[in-house]
Amino acid sequence: MSYTDKSGGQGFQMFESAAAQERFVKDTRRAGGKVVVQGRRSEKGMAKDAPPGTFIAEAIGTEELRRGG
């Protein structure tokens, strides 16, 4: 899951269960944040409705470069 917190900080989070993911979504929204992309794994281990891992890696790398990291 990709999200933005109230102050504009961006993050990526993975969860062991759907219940944990839903708690995080509710808590993030309650705190003024926004869930940008949300996906889940199927029985075959393939992500459904989620961006490719290469996209996430590139986005995180771009953000780190922008911040000077």
N, C-alpha and C positions, 0 to 999 in steps of 0.2 A: 504494500500500500504506500502510495506517495501522498504526503500531506504538507500543509503549510500551517504554522502556528499563528497565534494572534499577532505576534511581533513581525511576521513575515518570514521567519526562519523556515527552511524547507527540510524535509526528512523523508526517509524510507524505512518502513517497518514490515517485518514478517511475523506471523503468528502460528502457534502450534494448533490452535483450534478456532473454529468460526465464532464461538462465544467470546473468546479473548479479543478477536478482531472487532466484533460488534461493540464490546465495552470500550475499546480504544476509540472507535468512531464516535460513539456517544460522548465520551469524555472530551475528545478533541473539539467537537462542535460546541459543546457546552462551554468550553473555555475560550470560544471565539475563533477557533481554527477552522480549516477547511480541508476535507479529504479530496484530493485531486484525482487520483486513480486508485481503484480498488479491484482486486482480482482474487481468484482462488484456484487451487489445484484440483484437477480431476482425479479419478481413480487411477489413471495411467501415469500420474505424476506431471502431466502437462498443465501449464498455467492457462486458465480460461479468463477472458476479458481483462487481460493484463498486458502491459507493454512488454516487448522483448527485453531480456536482461541486458543486452548490448546497448539498448536505448537508455536504460536506467544508469548503466555504468558511464555512458557518455555524458548524460545530464549531470551526474554527480561530479564527474571530472571537470566539466565546464564550469560548474558552480565553484569548485575549489580553485580553479584558475582565476575566476573573476574575483574571488576573495583574496587572491595572492598566495594561496597555499600550494 
